[in-house]
């Protein structure tokens, strides 16, 4: 994928991944995951926070990590990395160049960095008739429902509080880049509740970052039929979460989708809808 000639977009992408801190040390707060040892550190962390201290992991932001989006950064507004941001830019530019009808959406936005880039690109390209849809529970991921979705059995994403970024924080992030306007709309809630009734007619770009089988399938079932021919679908967790990959494979098989799946980096893939 070619780099853009836009200095503004290139700078924005670097700011979104916090590139100016490349090769610097970050102190990441403890992530709450199950286990006796972790419960001890969580208790210690709780006590320390009463004195404005915290238990942290020490992490060095390598350039490779920033390019490939590995780990959860402390300060960056996205964790997807430069390669996946470049992919979003490529898909949007191609869709607009080829007059593919429809809006843009990301399911699972974290701090909003990727949808912020989407809005910036529409502004850069002078596209005033498309909406950027920001779809998230803003309360983390749902508990697994293994009876209905066996692939999610044992899933622990709902326990990661750091994934629950409040809606007001994402709104603030749009505002600080000067990109919050009437071309940005929020869909707040679980995908199973919001997507079936979302007022979306057509999509030119569908980006799925829901991690789980259930969340991924909710996005595919409700939105893939609205993706225009010539539009793009991006799967963020294909290589990182086996249950996400299974959901995509199951949906493609059921609907006889044979469009080539193209790798982006270690986890992200995409394809262009041709029929």
Secondary structure, 3 states (H helix, E strand, C coil): CCCCCCHHHHHHHHHHCCHHHCCCEEEEECCCCCCHHHHHHHHHHHHHHCCCCCCEEEEECCHHHHHHCCCCCCCCCCCCHHHHHHHHHHHHHHHHHCCCCCEEEEECCCCCHHHHHHHHHHHHCCCCCCCEEEEECCCCCCCCCCCCCHHHCCCCHHHCHHHCCCHHHHHHHHHHCCCCCCCEEEEECCHHHHHHHCCCCCEEEEEECCCCHHHHHHHHHHHHHHEEEEEEEEECCCCCCHHHHHHHHHHHHHCCCCCCCEECCCCCEEEECCC
